[in-house]
Amino acid sequence: WLKANYPAEYMAALISSVMDTKDKVPFFANQTEAMGIGILPPDVNLSDHQFVVVEGNIRFGLDAVKGVGYQAVEAIKRAREEGGPFESLWDFCARVDCRAVNKKAIEALIKCGAFGSTGAARKGMLAVLEQAQGSGQRAQQDAQVGQGSIFDMGGPAEPATVYAPSHPPIPAEEFDQAQLLAVEKESIGLFVSAHPLKQVREALRARCDCALAELDGRRDGDWVTVGGIIVEAKRIRTKKGDPMMFATLDDLEGSVELLLFGGALDAAGDAAAVDSVVVVRGRVDHKDAAKTCVVVQDVTRFDPTPEEVEAAHANAARAAIPRALRLRLDATRLPATVIADLKHLLETFPGPSEVVLEMSTAAGPRRLRLGEGYRVDPSASLRAELAQLLGPAELTAA
């Protein structure tokens, strides 16, 4: 439904329209994931200024990369239109006007993954960036000098032999996942290739007793244990001069403001830093009617073992398997038309759960497992309709 009503073209235009409002871009990027629309990183060979749609997914625009301005993007587009896709960082630096794209811009493009189509490692490219840029500047200066000397000559110029420069290989060593995401966010303002919570969210949820999206339903003053990633943090001093912190915690499904005072702030230390994945214990605060906060008692970094993550994934997978809806009924007391009426009813509540009829008949107990076309969503509405149709039938989830 979401994908049909809000296609990738719509979301791409929406993200582009708020691209300068940095706190809104991550929000819209999260919405696309919920809709099954992928967010692709910027790419020097594929991206335009703005966000564009590629096979139903959204490709980041180069304008979104910090330090890369309009003229820089124009220079990149012009170079690839004239000479085709860039084969490497060396090729890029040799062909793109170095007056329009400086070292800081190239560094940001590397960090956000915009050279992904060249196949080189980001850490390796950063290691040779200074060499590549210097080589590219010399190549462009030589080309300008050579072009000028041809026009200065009185007669026709002899064709020059062009030698392709030899460059050292780009090191294959890459950042680890945490470092990769850190440099990606530094250059583009959000995580694109992955998210620190995606691999650990099941394990994190197992440590908590409440999801952030559920906090509005908790009573004022309730103690909760929640988890997520700190996306913003700001330290201030109260009117009395005491230190405190406002922080925003996000768990991919919701967010909440955290308030840390005195001892709790001191005890939190580095755990309360931006991009830290944490478990927080505190009290729900509804004093501001416009928003819900958590007054923090304790913050600890969440660093699960591989065994914890694997076990949490397995438990989540088992929980996701739909349970069968079993209907126990006495067929001797029901009219002959009940099966037809039942099938008609089930068709109006489609879902993942199969339906099993366990019937008492004159010939003894019988079990009837209905086919794929009669799988249902075992909601309260369906159960109410079944109770009305079947009378005192016993409904259970397997």
C-alpha positions as CSV (number, residue, x, y, z in Angstrom):
1,W,0.0,0.0,0.0
2,L,2.8,2.4,0.9
3,K,4.7,1.7,-2.2
4,A,1.7,2.1,-4.4
5,N,0.6,5.4,-2.8
6,Y,4.1,6.9,-2.3
7,P,6.3,5.7,-5.1
8,A,10.1,6.1,-5.2
9,E,9.7,9.2,-7.5
10,Y,7.7,11.0,-4.8
11,M,10.1,10.1,-2.0
12,A,13.1,11.2,-4.1
13,A,11.5,14.6,-4.7
14,L,10.5,14.9,-1.1
15,I,14.0,14.1,0.2
16,S,15.5,16.5,-2.3
17,S,13.2,19.3,-1.2
18,V,14.4,19.0,2.4
19,M,18.0,18.2,1.7
20,D,19.3,21.4,3.3
21,T,17.3,20.6,6.5
22,K,19.7,18.0,7.9
23,D,17.4,16.6,10.6
24,K,14.7,15.8,8.0
25,V,16.8,13.8,5.6
26,P,17.3,10.8,7.9
27,F,13.6,10.8,8.7
28,F,12.6,10.5,5.1
29,A,15.3,8.0,4.5
30,N,13.8,5.8,7.2
31,Q,10.4,6.1,5.7
32,T,11.7,4.8,2.4
33,E,13.0,1.7,4.1
34,A,9.6,1.0,5.7
35,M,8.2,1.2,2.1
36,G,10.7,-1.3,0.7
37,I,12.5,1.4,-1.3
38,G,16.3,1.2,-1.0
39,I,18.5,4.3,-0.4
40,L,21.6,4.0,-2.6
41,P,24.8,6.0,-1.8
42,P,25.9,8.8,-4.1
43,D,28.2,7.7,-7.0
44,V,30.5,9.8,-9.2
45,N,29.5,7.6,-12.2
46,L,25.8,7.4,-11.6
47,S,24.5,10.4,-9.5
48,D,23.1,13.7,-10.6
49,H,22.7,16.9,-8.5
50,Q,19.4,15.7,-6.9
51,F,18.1,12.4,-5.8
52,V,17.1,10.2,-8.7
53,V,15.1,7.0,-9.0
54,V,17.0,3.9,-10.1
55,E,15.0,0.7,-10.6
56,G,12.5,1.6,-7.9
57,N,15.2,2.7,-5.4
58,I,16.5,6.2,-4.7
59,R,20.1,7.2,-5.6
60,F,21.6,10.0,-3.4
61,G,22.4,13.2,-5.3
62,L,26.0,14.6,-5.2
63,D,24.7,18.0,-3.9
64,A,23.9,16.2,-0.6
65,V,27.6,15.5,0.0
66,K,29.2,18.0,2.4
67,G,31.7,20.3,0.8
68,V,30.6,19.4,-2.8
69,G,29.0,22.4,-4.4
70,Y,27.1,23.0,-7.6
71,Q,30.1,23.8,-9.7
72,A,31.9,20.7,-8.5
73,V,29.0,18.5,-9.5
74,E,28.9,20.2,-12.9
75,A,32.6,19.5,-13.4
76,I,32.1,15.8,-12.5
77,K,29.2,15.4,-14.9
78,R,31.1,17.2,-17.7
79,A,34.1,15.0,-17.3
80,R,32.1,11.7,-17.4
81,E,30.0,12.9,-20.4
82,E,33.2,13.7,-22.3
83,G,35.3,10.6,-21.3
84,G,32.9,8.0,-20.0
85,P,32.7,6.5,-16.5
86,F,35.6,7.0,-14.1
87,E,37.7,3.8,-13.7
88,S,39.5,4.8,-10.6
89,L,40.4,7.6,-8.2
90,W,43.5,8.3,-10.3
91,D,41.3,8.6,-13.4
92,F,38.9,10.9,-11.6
93,C,41.6,13.3,-10.5
94,A,43.2,13.4,-13.9
95,R,39.9,14.2,-15.7
96,V,37.9,16.4,-13.4
97,D,38.7,20.1,-13.3
98,C,40.9,20.4,-10.1
99,R,39.9,24.0,-9.8
100,A,36.3,23.0,-9.3
101,V,36.7,19.9,-7.1
102,N,39.3,20.3,-4.3
103,K,40.8,17.8,-2.0
104,K,38.2,18.3,0.7
105,A,35.4,17.6,-1.7
106,I,37.1,14.4,-3.1
107,E,37.7,13.2,0.5
108,A,34.0,13.6,1.3
109,L,33.1,11.8,-1.9
110,I,35.4,8.9,-0.9
111,K,34.0,8.7,2.6
112,C,30.4,8.6,1.7
113,G,31.0,5.8,-0.8
114,A,30.7,7.8,-4.0
115,F,33.5,5.9,-5.6
116,G,31.8,2.5,-5.0
117,S,31.4,1.8,-8.7
118,T,35.2,1.8,-9.1
119,G,35.6,-1.1,-6.7
120,A,38.3,0.4,-4.5
121,A,38.4,0.5,-0.7
122,R,37.6,3.8,0.9
123,K,40.5,3.5,3.4
124,G,42.8,2.7,0.5
125,M,41.7,5.6,-1.6
126,L,42.1,8.0,1.3
127,A,45.7,6.7,1.7
128,V,46.6,7.7,-1.9
129,L,44.4,10.7,-2.3
130,E,47.2,13.3,-2.0
131,Q,49.2,11.4,-4.6
132,A,46.2,11.0,-6.9
133,Q,45.3,14.7,-6.7
134,G,48.9,15.8,-7.3
135,S,49.2,13.5,-10.3
136,G,45.9,14.7,-11.7
137,Q,46.9,18.4,-11.3
138,R,50.2,17.7,-13.2
139,A,48.3,15.9,-15.9
140,Q,45.9,18.7,-16.4
141,Q,48.7,21.3,-16.4
142,D,50.7,19.3,-19.0
143,A,47.6,19.0,-21.2
144,Q,47.1,22.8,-21.0
145,V,50.7,23.5,-21.8
146,G,50.7,21.0,-24.7
147,Q,47.6,22.4,-26.2
148,G,49.0,25.9,-26.0
149,S,52.3,24.9,-27.7
150,I,50.4,23.3,-30.6
151,F,48.5,26.6,-31.3
152,D,51.8,28.6,-31.0
153,M,53.5,26.6,-33.8
154,G,53.5,28.1,-37.3
155,G,53.0,24.8,-39.2
156,P,50.9,21.7,-38.7
157,A,51.8,19.8,-35.5
158,E,53.0,16.3,-35.6
159,P,50.7,13.9,-33.7
160,A,52.1,13.3,-30.2
161,T,52.5,9.9,-28.7
162,V,50.3,9.6,-25.6
163,Y,51.5,7.4,-22.8
164,A,49.1,6.3,-20.1
165,P,50.7,7.1,-16.7
166,S,51.5,4.3,-14.4
167,H,50.0,4.6,-10.9
168,P,50.6,2.5,-7.8
169,P,47.7,0.2,-6.8
170,I,45.2,1.5,-4.3
171,P,45.6,-0.5,-1.0
172,A,42.8,-3.0,-0.5
173,E,42.6,-2.5,3.2
174,E,39.2,-1.2,4.3
175,F,37.7,0.4,7.4
176,D,35.9,-1.9,9.8
177,Q,32.1,-1.6,9.8
178,A,32.0,0.9,12.7
179,Q,34.6,3.2,11.1
180,L,33.0,2.9,7.7
181,L,29.7,4.1,9.0
182,A,31.4,6.9,11.0
183,V,33.1,8.4,8.0
184,E,29.9,7.9,5.9
185,K,27.9,9.9,8.4
186,E,30.6,12.5,8.7
187,S,30.4,13.2,4.9
188,I,26.7,12.9,4.2
189,G,24.9,13.4,7.5
190,L,23.4,9.9,7.9
191,F,24.2,6.2,7.5
192,V,23.4,4.9,4.0
193,S,25.1,1.6,3.3
194,A,24.1,0.2,6.7
195,H,22.9,1.3,10.1
196,P,24.6,0.5,13.5
197,L,21.3,-0.8,14.9
198,K,20.3,-3.2,12.0
199,Q,22.5,-6.1,13.0
200,V,21.9,-5.7,16.8
201,R,18.3,-4.5,17.1
202,E,16.9,-7.9,18.0
203,A,19.5,-8.4,20.7
204,L,19.0,-4.8,21.9
205,R,15.2,-5.3,22.1
206,A,15.8,-8.4,24.2
207,R,17.6,-6.2,26.8
208,C,14.7,-3.7,26.9
209,D,11.2,-3.8,28.3
210,C,9.8,-1.1,26.1
211,A,10.2,0.1,22.5
212,L,10.5,3.9,22.0
213,A,7.3,4.0,20.0
214,E,5.4,2.6,23.0
215,L,6.6,5.3,25.5
216,D,3.6,7.5,24.9
217,G,1.4,4.8,26.3
218,R,3.3,4.5,29.6
219,R,2.3,6.4,32.7
220,D,4.1,9.4,33.9
221,G,6.8,8.3,36.3
222,D,7.0,4.7,35.1
223,W,10.4,3.1,35.1
224,V,11.5,1.8,31.7
225,T,14.5,0.2,30.1
226,V,14.9,1.3,26.5
227,G,17.6,1.1,23.9
228,G,18.8,2.7,20.7
229,I,21.4,5.0,19.1
230,I,22.1,8.5,20.4
231,V,21.7,10.8,17.3
232,E,22.0,14.1,19.0
233,A,23.4,15.4,22.3
234,K,23.8,18.8,23.9
235,R,25.3,19.7,27.2
236,I,24.2,22.9,29.0
237,R,24.2,24.3,32.6
238,T,21.0,24.9,34.6
239,K,20.2,28.2,36.2
240,K,22.0,26.9,39.3
241,G,25.1,26.1,37.3
242,D,24.7,22.4,37.4
243,P,25.6,20.4,34.2
244,M,22.8,18.6,32.3
245,M,22.4,17.0,28.9
246,F,19.6,16.8,26.3
247,A,20.0,13.8,24.0
248,T,17.9,12.2,21.3
249,L,17.6,8.4,21.3
250,D,16.5,6.6,18.1
251,D,15.6,2.8,17.7
252,L,14.6,2.9,14.0
253,E,10.9,2.9,14.9
254,G,10.7,5.9,17.2
255,S,12.7,8.4,19.1
256,V,12.6,10.1,22.5
257,E,14.4,12.9,24.2
258,L,16.7,11.9,27.1
259,L,17.4,14.2,30.1
260,L,20.6,13.5,32.1
261,F,21.3,15.4,35.3
262,G,24.2,15.4,37.8
263,G,25.3,12.0,38.9
264,A,23.7,10.2,36.0
265,L,25.5,12.5,33.5
266,D,28.8,12.0,35.3
267,A,28.3,8.2,35.4
268,A,27.4,8.1,31.7
269,G,30.7,9.4,30.5
270,D,31.5,8.6,26.9
271,A,28.5,6.3,26.7
272,A,26.3,9.3,26.1
273,A,28.1,10.4,23.0
274,V,26.5,10.8,19.6
275,D,26.4,7.6,17.6
276,S,26.7,5.4,20.7
277,V,24.4,2.4,20.9
278,V,23.1,2.3,24.4
279,V,20.7,0.8,26.9
280,V,19.0,3.4,29.1
281,R,17.1,3.0,32.3
282,G,15.0,5.9,33.5
283,R,11.5,7.4,34.3
284,V,8.9,8.4,31.8
285,D,8.2,12.1,31.9
286,H,4.9,13.5,30.4
287,K,5.1,16.9,32.0
288,D,5.3,18.6,28.6
289,A,2.1,17.7,26.9
290,A,3.7,18.1,23.5
291,K,6.3,15.4,23.9
292,T,7.5,12.4,26.0
293,C,10.9,12.4,27.7
294,V,12.9,9.9,29.7
295,V,14.7,11.2,32.8
296,V,17.8,9.0,32.8
297,Q,19.2,7.1,35.8
298,D,21.7,5.0,34.0
299,V,23.2,4.8,30.5
300,T,25.5,1.9,29.4
301,R,27.0,1.1,26.0
302,F,25.4,-1.9,24.3
303,D,28.1,-4.2,22.9
304,P,26.6,-7.6,22.5
305,T,28.7,-10.7,21.7
306,P,28.3,-12.5,18.4
307,E,26.5,-15.3,20.3
308,E,24.0,-12.9,21.7
309,V,23.3,-11.4,18.3
310,E,22.9,-14.8,16.7
311,A,20.6,-16.1,19.5
312,A,18.4,-12.9,19.3
313,H,18.1,-13.3,15.5
314,A,17.0,-16.9,15.9
315,N,14.4,-16.0,18.6
316,A,13.0,-13.2,16.4
317,A,12.8,-15.6,13.4
318,R,10.9,-18.1,15.5
319,A,8.5,-15.5,16.8
320,A,7.9,-14.3,13.3
321,I,6.5,-17.6,12.2
322,P,2.7,-17.2,12.1
323,R,0.8,-19.3,14.5
324,A,-2.2,-21.4,13.3
325,L,-5.7,-20.4,14.3
326,R,-7.4,-23.6,15.7
327,L,-11.2,-23.7,15.8
328,R,-12.7,-26.4,18.0
329,L,-16.4,-26.9,17.3
330,D,-19.2,-29.5,17.6
331,A,-20.4,-30.1,14.0
332,T,-23.4,-32.1,15.3
333,R,-25.0,-28.9,16.6
334,L,-24.2,-26.7,13.6
335,P,-26.1,-26.3,10.3
336,A,-24.7,-28.0,7.2
337,T,-24.0,-24.6,5.7
338,V,-21.5,-23.6,8.4
339,I,-18.4,-24.6,6.4
340,A,-19.4,-22.5,3.4
341,D,-20.3,-19.6,5.7
342,L,-17.0,-20.0,7.5
343,K,-14.9,-20.0,4.3
344,H,-16.6,-16.8,3.2
345,L,-15.9,-15.2,6.5
346,L,-12.2,-16.2,6.5
347,E,-11.7,-14.8,3.0
348,T,-12.6,-11.3,4.3
349,F,-9.7,-11.4,6.9
350,P,-6.6,-12.5,4.8
351,G,-3.3,-12.9,6.6
352,P,-0.4,-15.3,7.3
353,S,-2.0,-17.8,9.7
354,E,-3.4,-21.0,8.6
355,V,-6.8,-22.2,10.0
356,V,-7.3,-25.7,11.4
357,L,-10.8,-27.0,12.3
358,E,-11.0,-29.6,15.0
359,M,-14.5,-30.9,14.9
360,S,-16.6,-33.4,16.8
361,T,-18.8,-35.3,14.4
362,A,-21.2,-38.2,14.6
363,A,-18.4,-40.4,13.2
364,G,-15.9,-39.2,15.8
365,P,-13.3,-36.4,15.9
366,R,-12.1,-35.0,12.6
367,R,-9.4,-32.5,11.8
368,L,-9.6,-30.3,8.7
369,R,-6.7,-28.0,7.7
370,L,-7.9,-25.3,5.3
371,G,-5.8,-24.4,2.3
372,E,-3.6,-21.4,1.4
373,G,-6.5,-19.4,0.2
374,Y,-8.0,-19.3,3.7
375,R,-5.1,-18.1,5.7
376,V,-6.1,-15.2,8.0
377,D,-5.1,-12.4,10.3
378,P,-6.3,-13.7,13.6
379,S,-7.4,-10.3,14.8
380,A,-10.0,-9.4,17.5
381,S,-12.5,-8.5,14.8
382,L,-12.2,-11.9,13.1
383,R,-12.5,-13.7,16.5
384,A,-15.7,-11.7,17.2
385,E,-17.2,-12.7,13.9
386,L,-16.2,-16.3,14.4
387,A,-17.9,-16.3,17.8
388,Q,-21.1,-15.0,16.3
389,L,-21.0,-17.6,13.5
390,L,-20.0,-20.6,15.5
391,G,-21.5,-19.9,18.9
392,P,-19.6,-21.4,21.8
393,A,-16.7,-22.6,19.5
394,E,-13.2,-22.6,21.2
395,L,-10.7,-20.5,19.3
396,T,-7.0,-21.0,20.1
397,A,-3.6,-20.0,18.6
398,A,-1.3,-23.0,18.0
